[in-house]
Amino acid sequence: MFNTLKGFILKVGRWEFILFTRYNLSYIRNLSSHSIEVFLIIFILILSMSCTNSEFKTVEDYFNYLNVTDFINQTIEKDELEVTISYRPIDYIILKALRNKPLERNSIDSLIEKYSNYSYFVLSISDRNKEFLDQNLEGYETFSKRLNLLAFNFNDVIKISTDKKMEIEIQSFQLLRTFGISNRTEVIFCISNLDKIDTKYIEVNLKNLDERLDGQSIKFSLNKLITIKKYSKIYDSI
């Protein structure tokens, strides 16, 4: 019976729906009223999900969504030391690079080409609710050691591996300047694009930075990361 049905596809956002034409009315009439109601309810729910999941009114709304989603941000707390590692999708990187500039096709194409080969993360760390790089916490010697590790030897701070314990190389990293107005020290780093890595999760192991962190690790599930919503206005402009 299904091979004889005729219809057309209605595309709404990233969802596609098959709508019956007038040639299918005989099939629809044969459905019970309950079946038709169920079909309509499912259709409306999917349409609603498409509208709410793909759109954010402002860039700030999108950033807030990323900041409050648990599986995007993983935190370890140990003896007043708090470490958070956050995944940052390419939409976030593009919006940060644009810095409130208009979403123009040429600019976005250039940024996608520049950043799409990598996956980005941010390590954020505070000690006793102050910047980890605060000279007043442990004295200049400790401050100098921490600065050297985060700014120049970040590969000695974290090791990233797959579910098969294969090491993933850090491609680049940068200590972010806070100018003394934050209670957290942050480093952004990137690895090869997760789409190119054969693993169910990646594990980030911390070491050398502080003895309270030695042996601590954080895992990110790739099955969850691929469900992150997009800031669709980026793609609407393309």
Secondary structure, 3 states (H helix, E strand, C coil): CHHHCCEEEEEECCEEEEEECHHHHHHHHCCCHHHHHHHHHHHHHHHHHHHHHHCCCCHHHHHHHHHHCHHHEEEEEECCEEEEEEEECHHHHHHHHHCCCCCCHHHHHHHHHHHCCEEEEEEEEEECCEECCCHHHHCHHHHHHHHHHHHHCHHHCEEEECCCCCEECCCEEEECCCCCCCCCEEEEEEEECHHHCCCCEEEEEECCCCCCCCCCEEEEEHHHHCCCCCCCHHHHCC
